[in-house]
């Protein structure tokens, strides 16, 4: 069943990329964005919907069985600097990810972004 297709986030119902880092005993779920990500309410909702899908996936029995001993990362990759409302929203998502057993990583143009608490 196909989900809603968006310009910036693709299919909201799909995990874009998932890979393991065996030496670190971790699994990374990557949310890939496309183009400039504006701060509109619709774009923010789309991002939250996609993030929620990732968090639901890591809570699934199938995922837990396959990656039981792995540390989980959700990485959001931007090819262009997004609107500040998007980065502010992601800063607020850090605790949401942690509550669901994942560490949030944000990259803009392959540069790691750190949020100040």
C-alpha positions in Angstrom: 0.0 0.0 0.0 1.5 3.3 -1.1 1.5 6.3 1.2 1.4 10.0 0.5 4.1 11.2 -1.9 5.7 14.6 -1.0 8.2 16.8 -2.9 10.7 16.9 0.0 10.3 13.6 1.8 9.1 11.2 -0.9 6.7 8.5 0.2 5.8 9.2 3.9 5.1 5.6 4.5 8.5 4.3 3.6 11.9 4.1 5.2 14.3 5.7 2.7 17.5 3.8 3.7 18.4 1.4 6.4 21.9 0.0 7.0 24.0 -1.5 9.8 27.4 -0.7 11.2 28.5 -4.1 12.4 31.7 -2.9 14.1 29.6 -0.4 16.2 26.7 -2.8 16.6 24.3 -0.1 15.4 21.6 0.3 12.8 20.9 3.6 11.0 17.6 4.6 9.4 18.1 7.5 7.0 15.4 10.0 6.1 16.6 11.6 2.9 15.2 15.0 1.9 15.1 16.6 -1.5 15.6 20.3 -2.4 14.9 23.2 -0.1 12.7 22.3 2.8 10.4 25.2 3.7 9.0 25.8 7.2 5.3 25.7 6.2 2.8 23.9 8.5 2.2 21.3 5.8 6.0 20.5 5.4 6.4 20.3 9.2 3.5 17.9 9.4 4.9 15.8 6.6 8.3 15.6 8.4 6.6 14.6 11.7 4.5 12.0 9.9 7.6 10.5 8.3 9.5 10.6 11.6 6.6 8.9 13.3 6.7 6.1 10.7 10.4 5.6 11.5 9.8 5.5 15.2 6.9 3.0 14.8 9.1 0.8 12.6 11.9 0.6 15.3 9.2 -0.4 17.8 7.9 -3.2 15.7 8.5 -6.8 16.8 10.2 -7.6 13.5 12.7 -4.8 13.9 13.3 -5.6 17.5 13.9 -9.2 16.7 16.4 -8.4 13.9 18.3 -5.6 15.6 17.8 -6.6 19.3 21.3 -5.7 20.5 21.9 -2.8 18.2 22.0 0.9 19.0 19.5 2.7 16.7 20.1 6.0 15.0 17.6 8.0 12.9 19.6 10.3 10.5 17.9 13.1 8.7 19.9 14.3 5.7 19.4 17.6 4.0 21.1 18.5 0.7 20.3 22.2 1.3 20.0 24.2 4.5 16.3 23.9 5.5 14.1 26.7 6.9 15.0 27.4 10.6 11.5 26.2 11.6 12.5 22.7 10.4 15.7 22.6 12.4 13.9 24.0 15.4 11.3 21.2 15.0 14.0 18.6 14.7 15.7 19.9 17.9 12.4 19.2 19.7 12.3 15.7 18.1 15.5 14.6 19.9 13.7 13.6 23.1 10.9 12.0 21.1 13.5 9.8 19.4 15.2 9.0 22.6 11.9 8.0 24.3 11.5 5.5 21.4 15.0 4.0 21.6 16.8 6.0 18.9 19.4 8.7 18.7 18.6 11.5 16.2 21.3 12.7 13.8 20.9 15.6 11.5 23.2 16.4 8.6 23.1 19.4 6.3 25.3 19.1 3.2 27.0 16.1 4.9 27.9 18.2 8.0 26.7 17.0 11.4 24.4 19.5 13.1 24.4 19.8 16.9 21.5 21.2 18.9 22.3 23.3 21.9 20.1 22.5 24.9 
